[in-house]
Amino acid sequence: MQVLEDGINNLWPTPVYKTSIDTELCDKLLNILLQEIDFESYSNNRKNLFHLDNPIMKEFRQEVVKIFGEYFDKALDKNLEDFNTSYKAWATGKPGTYSMATHNHSGSPFVSVFYIFAQEEDLGGELVLNDPRANANRGYMEAFQEPFRPLRHKPVTGDVLVFPGYLYHAVDPFMAKLRIAIPVDLFLDGKVDSDDS
């Protein structure tokens, strides 16, 4: 149980972790995805990329586990290895206009987005993170609205964001030849039984 301390208590945090992966891995992933997926007719069918039998996807999965591990350690003060985990990864991106309506990842307690190819600048496509406290801004005059405004992240190749699955987010419309991201959902199924080790 959280106990209120004297002074300011910041309650109900929403930890968002920003980090990056090596652009060499991004290049390898881009090549695999361009071979496996026809982005011209791709409709974000959420096929699990970890089912691809490819050493690059195994390398990517190791990076995913490492980054979620960092998030658990830094944001949650927990060890990811203490939990039974499974992952689902899929590709998003399409030539021309692309956007994603506001949504969350129901059923997945934690989500990450790996930006594999995001080279074009000033063409939109920001990831918009919304305040998860429904109606928290209600009744405040404009002078007090700043803490409730959505945060817009302009991605570049190699960017990685990790956040709770309940956090509503969207992708602003953008016009680009191609931008590819790999969202990854983390699923937890209880703690690892310490007697098994």
PAGUDO-780681 format. One line per field, with one value per atom (N, C-alpha, C): x, y, z. Coordinates in Angstrom, 3 decimals, decimal comma, always signed. Example, Ala and Ser with C-alpha at 12.3 -4.5 7.8 and 13.67 -1.06 7.14 Angstrom:
x = c(+13,190  +12,300  +13,200  +12,850  +13,670  +12,900)
y = c(-5,690  -4,500  -3,300  -2,250  -1,060  +0,030)
z = c(+7,800  +7,800  +7,800  +7,080  +7,140  +7,870)
END
This chain:
x = c(+0,837  +0,000  +0,887  +0,559  +1,316  +0,877  +1,850  +1,586  +1,911  +1,017  +1,280  +2,340  +3,317  +4,385  +4,055  +4,688  +4,551  +5,089  +4,425  +4,885  +4,148  +4,722  +4,089  +4,235  +3,134  +3,120  +2,629  +3,482  +3,073  +2,449  +1,132  +0,389  +0,090  -0,157  -0,577  +0,356  +1,614  +2,549  +2,286  +2,709  +2,658  +4,071  +4,902  +6,295  +6,433  +7,040  +7,329  +8,848  +9,393  +10,847  +11,219  +12,165  +12,687  +14,130  +14,448  +15,816  +15,994  +17,020  +17,222  +17,937  +17,840  +18,593  +19,543  +20,516  +21,546  +20,943  +21,357  +20,804  +21,209  +22,286  +22,661  +21,589  +21,072  +19,978  +18,728  +18,478  +17,338  +17,448  +18,637  +18,845  +18,572  +19,058  +18,840  +17,352  +16,674  +15,235  +14,466  +14,851  +14,197  +14,306  +15,484  +15,664  +14,782  +14,710  +13,868  +12,403  +11,948  +10,532  +10,161  +11,058  +10,762  +10,705  +11,424  +11,353  +10,076  +9,638  +8,513  +7,147  +7,114  +5,831  +5,747  +4,619  +4,343  +3,635  +4,397  +3,829  +2,854  +2,902  +1,940  +0,513  +0,346  -1,002  -1,164  -0,197  -0,205  -1,276  -2,033  -3,126  -2,955  -1,712  -1,454  -2,240  -2,005  -2,765  -2,239  -1,250  -0,714  -0,210  +0,289  +0,938  +2,170  +2,340  +3,439  +4,775  +5,602  +6,884  +7,849  +7,631  +8,522  +8,339  +7,305  +7,130  +7,987  +8,594  +9,488  +10,750  +11,085  +12,273  +13,485  +14,042  +15,132  +16,043  +17,362  +18,266  +18,171  +17,819  +17,682  +16,511  +15,416  +14,274  +14,631  +15,495  +15,949  +16,804  +17,651  +18,465  +17,559  +16,546  +15,602  +14,871  +14,437  +13,739  +14,619  +15,911  +16,827  +16,888  +16,890  +16,907  +15,610  +14,484  +13,182  +13,186  +13,639  +13,672  +14,588  +15,732  +16,670  +16,026  +15,349  +14,766  +13,582  +12,727  +11,660  +12,264  +13,374  +14,059  +14,537  +15,077  +15,503  +14,306  +13,185  +11,976  +11,521  +11,462  +11,040  +11,960  +13,265  +14,236  +14,134  +14,126  +14,186  +12,846  +11,758  +10,460  +9,641  +9,813  +8,944  +9,678  +11,003  +11,840  +11,528  +11,387  +11,111  +12,050  +12,198  +13,050  +12,153  +12,279  +11,463  +11,619  +12,806  +13,059  +12,239  +11,633  +10,788  +9,400  +9,098  +7,757  +7,794  +6,714  +6,520  +6,055  +6,747  +6,469  +6,221  +5,470  +5,367  +5,241  +5,576  +5,656  +4,950  +4,370  +3,816  +4,320  +4,902  +5,446  +4,839  +4,542  +4,018  +4,555  +4,415  +4,930  +3,795  +4,078  +3,149  +3,888  +3,163  +3,758  +3,142  +3,083  +2,492  +2,950  +3,236  +3,616  +2,455  +2,789  +1,755  +1,190  -0,055  -0,679  -0,922  -0,528  -0,737  -1,076  -1,970  -2,283  -2,873  -2,992  -3,575  -4,451  -5,701  -6,635  -6,206  -6,726  -6,419  -6,859  -5,945  -6,213  -5,271  -5,551  -4,597  -4,430  -3,639  -3,380  -4,007  -5,300  -6,050  -5,536  -5,275  -4,786  -3,279  -2,586  -1,128  -0,745  -0,157  +0,157  +1,239  +2,134  +3,205  +3,416  +3,775  +3,880  +5,189  +5,765  +6,910  +6,700  +7,370  +7,353  +8,802  +9,236  +10,588  +10,476  +11,111  +11,077  +12,256  +11,951  +12,969  +13,395  +12,449  +12,763  +11,867  +12,460  +11,712  +12,649  +12,945  +13,945  +13,380  +12,176  +11,646  +11,316  +11,670  +11,400  +10,305  +9,615  +8,593  +7,467  +7,152  +6,047  +4,956  +4,959  +3,960  +4,346  +3,329  +3,556  +4,027  +3,812  +4,216  +3,370  +4,002  +3,269  +2,699  +1,393  +0,712  +0,328  +0,880  +0,574  -0,373  -1,497  -2,535  -2,517  -2,880  -3,019  -4,015  -3,616  -4,522  -5,615  -5,541  -6,536  -7,751  -8,754  -9,945  -10,547  -10,773  -11,385  -10,598  -9,289  -8,501  -8,441  -8,557  -8,452  -9,782  -10,824  -12,165  -12,246  -12,736  -12,977  -11,812  -10,648  -9,510  -9,527  -9,219  -9,092  -7,804  -7,664  -6,537  -5,185  -5,042  -3,770  -3,284  -4,192  -3,828  -3,868  -4,040  -4,209  -2,907  -1,781  -0,523  -0,226  -0,400  -0,061  -0,925  -2,041  -2,966  -2,825  -1,985  -1,870  -1,186  -1,581  -0,900  +0,577  +1,381  +2,791  +2,973  +3,655  +3,898  +5,373  +5,633  +7,017  +7,256  +8,257  +8,624  +9,707  +9,372  +10,327  +11,421  +12,564  +13,658  +14,072  +14,743  +15,191  +15,991  +15,628  +16,307  +15,600  +14,672  +13,936  +13,138  +13,075  +12,244  +11,516  +10,207  +9,418  +8,755  +8,722  +8,045  +7,104  +5,863  +4,883  +3,799  +2,995  +1,915  +0,889  +0,323  -0,652  -1,931  -2,221  -3,449  -3,334  -2,121  -1,910  -2,464  -3,463  -4,040  -3,046  -2,906  -1,957  -2,495  -1,921  -2,342  -1,128  -1,281  -0,248  -0,869  -0,274  -0,750  -0,544  -1,409  -1,221  +0,138  +0,729  +1,974  +2,027  +2,795  +3,023  +4,497  +4,770  +6,152  +6,199  +7,369  +7,511  +7,274  +7,879  +7,733  +8,228  +7,489  +7,958  +7,531  +8,447  +8,144  +8,460  +7,481  +7,658  +7,259  +7,843  +7,453  +6,929  +5,601  +5,060  +5,243  +5,497  +5,630  +4,791  +3,879  +3,104  +3,801  +3,913  +4,442  +3,265  +3,183  +2,138  +2,792  +2,163  +2,671  +1,687  +2,230  +1,385  +1,920  +1,789  +2,212  +3,708  +4,149  +5,565  +6,164  +7,460  +8,185  +8,240  +7,960  +8,021  +9,476  +9,863  +11,263  +11,731  +10,815  +11,202  +11,687  +11,371  +11,773  +13,220  +13,838  +15,194  +16,246)
y = c(-1,173  +0,000  +1,242  +2,199  +3,445  +4,338  +4,934  +5,842  +7,254  +8,194  +9,594  +10,168  +10,814  +11,472  +12,962  +13,671  +15,127  +15,716  +16,728  +17,369  +16,838  +17,058  +16,646  +15,140  +14,483  +13,056  +12,919  +12,454  +12,224  +10,845  +10,820  +9,563  +9,098  +7,814  +7,197  +7,520  +7,132  +7,427  +6,554  +7,037  +6,286  +6,296  +5,323  +5,364  +5,014  +5,928  +5,722  +5,750  +4,692  +4,539  +4,780  +5,687  +5,926  +5,487  +4,670  +4,216  +4,018  +3,323  +3,088  +1,770  +1,278  +0,097  +0,512  -0,312  -0,054  -0,001  +0,986  +1,116  -0,051  -0,753  -1,944  -3,025  -3,216  -4,166  -3,683  -2,380  -1,834  -2,176  -2,006  -2,317  -3,793  -4,664  -6,106  -6,437  -5,858  -6,088  -5,546  -4,361  -3,769  -4,693  -5,240  -6,151  -7,385  -7,959  -9,148  -8,801  -7,692  -7,317  -7,005  -6,348  -6,043  -7,313  -8,359  -9,644  -10,402  -10,286  -11,085  -10,433  -9,098  -8,384  -7,474  -7,528  -6,592  -5,381  -4,336  -3,182  -2,401  -2,594  -1,928  -2,378  -3,664  -4,192  -4,653  -4,324  -4,780  -4,049  -4,793  -4,182  -4,355  -4,426  -4,545  -5,716  -6,918  -8,082  -8,675  -8,065  -8,445  -9,882  -10,392  -11,698  -11,608  -12,583  -12,527  -12,744  -11,712  -11,782  -12,750  -13,054  -13,988  -15,422  -15,654  -16,972  -17,130  -16,034  -16,142  -16,886  -17,915  -18,707  -18,029  -17,082  -16,297  -15,868  -16,001  -15,618  -14,141  -13,279  -11,850  -11,643  -12,386  -12,251  -12,774  -13,778  -14,268  -13,206  -12,544  -11,451  -10,306  -10,001  -8,940  -9,309  -10,562  -10,991  -10,820  -11,127  -10,934  -9,455  -8,580  -7,135  -6,700  -7,255  -6,951  -7,338  -8,552  -9,032  -8,146  -7,759  -6,889  -5,543  -4,949  -3,618  -3,677  -4,685  -4,826  -5,057  -5,796  -6,004  -4,699  -3,814  -2,492  -1,695  -1,776  -1,059  -1,571  -2,881  -3,453  -2,996  -2,988  -2,600  -1,115  -0,253  +1,192  +1,805  +1,338  +1,980  +1,287  -0,022  -0,787  -1,392  -1,301  -1,907  -3,397  -4,070  -5,507  -6,162  -7,489  -8,260  -9,025  -8,744  -9,410  -10,923  -11,395  -12,840  -13,553  -12,801  -13,400  -13,774  -13,421  -13,615  -14,512  -15,274  -16,026  -15,027  -14,994  -13,985  -14,615  -13,915  -14,222  -12,888  -12,902  -11,674  -11,844  -10,771  -10,738  -9,474  -9,639  -8,507  -8,522  -7,350  -7,238  -5,951  -5,814  -4,626  -3,678  -2,387  -1,366  -0,490  +0,053  +0,946  +0,705  +1,735  +1,646  +2,853  +2,671  +3,844  +4,834  +6,114  +7,131  +7,523  +7,983  +8,445  +7,281  +7,463  +6,433  +7,133  +6,549  +7,051  +5,903  +6,098  +5,092  +5,819  +5,400  +6,024  +5,753  +6,555  +6,395  +5,015  +4,331  +2,966  +2,644  +1,543  +0,996  -0,482  -1,179  -2,592  -3,426  -3,563  -4,307  -5,746  -6,223  -7,588  -7,669  -6,668  -6,641  -5,604  -6,025  -5,041  -4,043  -4,445  -3,539  -3,654  -2,521  -2,400  -1,697  -2,060  -1,309  -1,026  -0,001  +0,320  +0,534  -0,269  -0,175  +0,464  +1,622  +2,318  +1,839  +0,972  +0,330  +1,229  +1,980  +2,885  +4,106  +5,224  +6,486  +7,616  +7,733  +8,668  +10,034  +10,049  +11,306  +12,266  +13,518  +14,532  +15,475  +16,067  +17,085  +16,579  +15,290  +14,723  +14,174  +14,559  +14,085  +12,730  +11,984  +10,636  +10,570  +11,618  +11,576  +10,564  +9,905  +9,052  +9,970  +9,907  +10,780  +9,963  +10,328  +9,660  +10,551  +9,973  +10,747  +10,492  +11,514  +11,388  +10,273  +9,243  +8,114  +8,393  +9,532  +9,846  +10,472  +9,667  +10,140  +11,351  +12,402  +13,643  +14,341  +14,059  +14,713  +16,220  +16,670  +18,112  +18,833  +18,134  +18,721  +19,852  +20,986  +22,105  +23,067  +22,718  +23,620  +24,660  +25,913  +26,948  +26,719  +27,422  +27,227  +27,318  +28,176  +28,354  +27,073  +26,115  +24,881  +23,650  +23,840  +22,722  +22,029  +22,683  +22,134  +20,695  +20,333  +18,961  +17,878  +18,261  +17,278  +17,117  +17,941  +17,900  +16,607  +16,078  +14,884  +15,177  +14,161  +14,267  +13,706  +14,447  +14,014  +13,673  +12,434  +11,999  +11,835  +12,548  +12,445  +11,369  +10,197  +9,092  +9,242  +8,665  +8,503  +7,034  +6,606  +5,212  +4,842  +3,727  +3,230  +3,563  +4,508  +4,846  +3,652  +3,528  +2,506  +3,185  +2,958  +3,424  +2,230  +2,226  +1,184  +1,882  +1,375  +2,012  +1,006  +1,327  +0,421  +0,265  -0,919  -1,208  -0,402  +0,132  +0,921  +2,323  +2,764  +4,134  +4,321  +5,187  +5,456  +6,246  +5,818  +6,455  +6,383  +7,206  +7,276  +7,646  +7,537  +7,999  +9,077  +10,280  +11,369  +10,993  +11,484  +11,208  +11,700  +10,889  +11,342  +10,905  +11,657  +11,349  +11,017  +9,778  +9,354  +8,193  +7,942  +6,785  +5,513  +5,441  +4,251  +4,557  +4,131  +4,158  +2,864  +2,178  +0,869  +0,889  +0,462  +0,280  -1,153  -1,659  -2,979  -2,797  -2,787  -2,829  -4,242  -4,313  -5,608  -5,556  -6,512  -6,667  -7,679  -7,349  -8,266  -8,804  -10,127  -10,763  -11,454  -11,355  -11,970  -13,026  -14,157  -15,250  -15,722  -14,872  -15,233  -15,176  -15,437  -15,416  -16,792  -16,794  -18,036  -18,734  -20,040  -20,836  -21,011  -20,479  -20,528  -21,956  -22,908  -24,296  -24,975  -24,411  -25,009  -24,707  -23,745  -23,362  -24,222)
z = c(+0,000  +0,000  +0,000  -0,847  -0,904  +0,247  +0,901  +2,016  +1,562  +1,841  +1,501  +2,430  +1,829  +2,576  +2,683  +3,616  +3,668  +2,376  +1,860  +0,635  -0,583  -1,765  -3,019  -3,208  -3,516  -3,841  -5,274  -6,176  -7,557  -7,634  -7,835  -7,821  -9,242  -9,378  -10,633  -11,792  -11,664  -12,757  -13,987  -15,131  -16,382  -16,957  -16,556  -17,005  -18,483  -19,241  -20,654  -20,799  -21,366  -21,520  -22,975  -23,204  -24,554  -24,584  -25,581  -25,788  -27,286  -27,690  -29,117  -29,339  -30,578  -30,984  -32,102  -32,317  -33,314  -34,719  -35,495  -36,852  -37,748  -37,416  -38,187  -38,044  -36,825  -36,623  -37,358  -37,339  -38,087  -39,570  -40,135  -41,558  -41,850  -40,974  -41,175  -41,092  -40,110  -39,963  -41,163  -41,636  -42,794  -44,003  -44,235  -45,368  -45,253  -44,053  -43,848  -44,082  -43,514  -43,640  -45,081  -45,812  -47,212  -48,062  -47,637  -48,333  -47,983  -46,743  -46,242  -46,441  -46,535  -46,533  -47,744  -48,421  -49,507  -48,893  -48,602  -47,915  -48,787  -50,098  -50,985  -50,686  -50,364  -50,103  -48,655  -47,833  -46,435  -45,640  -44,846  -44,091  -42,590  -42,120  -40,682  -40,091  -40,633  -40,175  -38,879  -38,312  -37,001  -36,950  -38,074  -38,080  -37,183  -36,287  -35,329  -36,036  -36,080  -36,760  -36,094  -34,823  -34,141  -34,639  -35,444  -36,062  -37,307  -37,785  -38,938  -38,516  -39,267  -38,958  -39,589  -38,841  -39,379  -38,230  -38,394  -37,303  -36,920  -37,878  -37,557  -36,600  -36,804  -35,887  -34,500  -34,426  -33,113  -32,422  -33,217  -32,678  -32,201  -32,986  -32,602  -31,318  -31,201  -29,987  -28,758  -28,877  -27,746  -27,353  -28,363  -28,100  -27,415  -27,868  -27,257  -25,783  -25,484  -24,093  -23,251  -23,816  -23,095  -22,764  -23,742  -23,524  -22,562  -22,686  -21,689  -20,302  -20,234  -18,955  -18,347  -19,200  -18,721  -18,189  -18,908  -18,479  -17,111  -16,957  -15,675  -14,562  -14,813  -13,799  -13,461  -14,489  -14,264  -13,857  -14,480  -14,251  -13,174  -13,048  -12,152  -10,958  -10,965  -9,925  -9,757  -10,903  -10,924  -11,919  -11,795  -12,696  -13,666  -14,947  -15,961  -15,915  -15,553  -15,511  -14,441  -13,518  -12,485  -13,008  -14,264  -14,808  -16,044  -16,217  -17,455  -18,512  -19,635  -20,652  -22,013  -22,834  -24,257  -24,982  -26,274  -27,047  -28,387  -28,857  -30,209  -30,881  -32,064  -32,823  -34,214  -34,740  -36,098  -36,706  -37,987  -38,676  -39,017  -38,926  -39,407  -40,395  -41,318  -42,298  -43,651  -44,418  -45,741  -46,536  -47,800  -48,586  -48,682  -48,746  -48,865  -47,521  -47,507  -46,277  -45,328  -44,073  -43,055  -41,756  -41,003  -39,664  -38,871  -37,590  -36,711  -35,706  -35,610  -34,673  -33,230  -32,325  -30,908  -30,439  -29,744  -29,280  -28,120  -27,453  -26,492  -26,816  -26,039  -26,302  -25,184  -25,250  -24,244  -24,184  -22,991  -22,808  -22,687  -23,171  -23,067  -22,022  -20,910  -19,877  -20,266  -21,196  -21,611  -23,113  -23,733  -25,183  -25,513  -26,642  -27,144  -28,625  -29,114  -30,546  -30,965  -31,929  -32,485  -33,857  -34,037  -35,322  -36,170  -37,122  -37,946  -39,105  -39,640  -40,748  -40,627  -40,237  -40,090  -40,463  -41,752  -42,226  -42,596  -43,164  -43,686  -42,554  -42,730  -41,717  -42,187  -41,234  -41,499  -42,389  -42,258  -43,036  -42,118  -40,851  -39,902  -39,339  -38,882  -38,370  -36,936  -36,153  -34,756  -33,991  -33,036  -32,103  -31,031  -30,811  -29,865  -28,636  -27,486  -26,220  -25,431  -25,004  -24,314  -22,811  -22,067  -20,617  -20,321  -19,574  -19,339  -18,303  -17,632  -16,600  -17,270  -17,516  -18,231  -17,519  -18,286  -17,796  -16,693  -16,587  -15,532  -15,730  -16,971  -17,241  -17,092  -16,738  -16,698  -15,670  -16,119  -15,213  -15,073  -15,636  -15,518  -16,629  -16,279  -17,302  -18,092  -19,195  -20,117  -19,413  -18,430  -17,731  -17,052  -16,800  -16,102  -17,015  -18,315  -19,244  -19,648  -19,516  -20,035  -19,570  -18,302  -17,894  -18,557  -19,162  -19,724  -21,245  -21,863  -23,322  -23,766  -24,932  -25,454  -25,719  -25,565  -25,908  -27,321  -28,174  -29,558  -29,710  -30,123  -30,347  -31,838  -32,345  -33,756  -33,870  -34,408  -34,397  -35,445  -35,113  -36,064  -36,036  -37,078  -37,159  -35,921  -35,316  -34,120  -32,826  -32,832  -31,607  -31,106  -29,784  -29,135  -27,981  -27,900  -26,762  -26,113  -24,780  -24,014  -23,050  -22,952  -22,077  -21,695  -20,686  -20,288  -21,406  -21,519  -22,563  -22,447  -21,257  -21,083  -21,663  -21,992  -22,443  -23,858  -23,987  -25,300  -26,142  -27,393  -28,296  -29,719  -30,580  -31,980  -32,814  -34,129  -35,057  -35,924  -35,878  -36,734  -38,200  -39,096  -40,522  -41,009  -41,888  -42,498  -43,947  -44,706  -46,114  -46,271  -46,619  -46,780  -47,746  -48,298  -49,177  -48,381  -47,216  -46,384  -44,979  -44,000  -42,625  -41,977  -41,355  -40,774  -39,286  -38,513  -37,077  -36,737  -35,664  -35,160  -33,741  -33,559  -32,201  -31,628  -30,335  -29,657  -28,392  -28,265  -27,036  -26,144  -24,866  -23,856  -23,063  -22,945  -22,146  -20,961  -19,796  -18,578  -18,103  -17,681  -17,187  -15,847  -14,843  -13,492  -13,324  -12,102  -11,781  -12,023  -12,307  -12,481  -11,130  -11,119  -9,874  -9,496  -8,346  -7,939  -7,657  -7,407  -7,165  -8,431  -9,611  -10,876  -11,224  -10,536  -10,927  -10,277)
END
